[in-house]
Amino acid sequence: MFRSLFVTTLLTGSVLASGSASVAMASETRQALNIGFVLYTKGDVPGTLNARWTYQNVYSGKGVATGGPKQGFAGHYHVRYYDEQGKFSDEYDLVIEKAGAFYNASWITAGKVSAGGVGMEVEKGLAIGWRRVAD
């Protein structure tokens, strides 16, 4: 009885230890990924979008895009993003283009594309996966 309890405890410890290593490795890998996600929903004012975003599942927050079209999502916007505490994070010119059933998006700073993404309309808005453009 004592021996089987000892073996069970030893095996459980090994499984937990290897599981922890996997979780740590997954977290380290996730932090290294250059992937973000944003969900844009129509704002109360025509031509505005509200944003909920994350980058690498490490950084996240909200944002507001202004200056867009009164109908649809495709158009040119100016967008400002804030972190979860409401502190200003980033600001871009945002271009959303319709591409058949999907969308292309570009975030532009000083005339250069800083990030690009692809997306699709969903029940609540426009969902876009994106990545920063490397220099």
C-alpha positions, -999 to 999 in steps of 0.1 A, spaced: 0 0 0 27 25 10 47 16 -21 18 22 -45 11 55 -27 47 65 -31 47 56 -69 14 75 -74 28 106 -57 60 103 -77 41 100 -110 17 128 -101 47 151 -93 64 142 -126 32 149 -146 27 182 -128 63 192 -133 62 184 -170 29 202 -173 43 233 -157 73 232 -181 49 231 -210 29 260 -197 60 280 -192 73 272 -226 39 281 -242 38 314 -223 74 322 -235 65 313 -271 32 333 -269 51 364 -258 74 361 -287 46 360 -313 40 391 -334 2 386 -335 -26 408 -325 -64 408 -326 -89 436 -327 -127 437 -327 -143 469 -341 -179 476 -334 -199 505 -347 -198 536 -324 -228 557 -315 -217 585 -338 -218 576 -375 -183 571 -389 -168 559 -356 -157 525 -345 -151 512 -309 -121 489 -306 -113 461 -282 -77 448 -289 -49 425 -277 -13 421 -288 4 388 -280 -23 382 -253 0 403 -231 -11 438 -239 -47 448 -244 -72 477 -242 -97 497 -260 -97 524 -287 -118 547 -309 -116 552 -347 -131 584 -361 -135 599 -396 -148 568 -413 -178 562 -435 -214 564 -422 -222 529 -436 -201 498 -436 -166 493 -423 -144 500 -454 -128 534 -453 -102 557 -438 -101 564 -401 -79 580 -374 -76 556 -345 -63 561 -309 -58 531 -286 -56 530 -248 -45 503 -224 -67 486 -198 -62 514 -174 -72 540 -200 -37 553 -206 -29 564 -242 -10 537 -261 -8 543 -298 -23 563 -326 -26 555 -364 -43 563 -396 -63 531 -403 -73 520 -438 -99 492 -440 -105 478 -475 -132 453 -486 -116 422 -503 -145 401 -515 -161 385 -484 -132 396 -462 -112 428 -454 -76 440 -455 -65 465 -429 -34 487 -426 -23 508 -397 -1 537 -409 23 560 -390 41 589 -407 31 576 -441 45 541 -435 25 509 -429 32 499 -392 9 469 -391 -13 449 -415 -41 425 -410 -70 405 -425 -105 402 -411 -142 394 -416 -175 407 -404 -189 388 -374 -222 392 -356 -210 421 -334 -187 439 -358 -154 435 -377 -128 410 -364 -92 415 -376 -61 395 -369 -29 416 -374 8 417 -371 34 445 -369 54 451 -400 91 445 -395 115 472 -409 
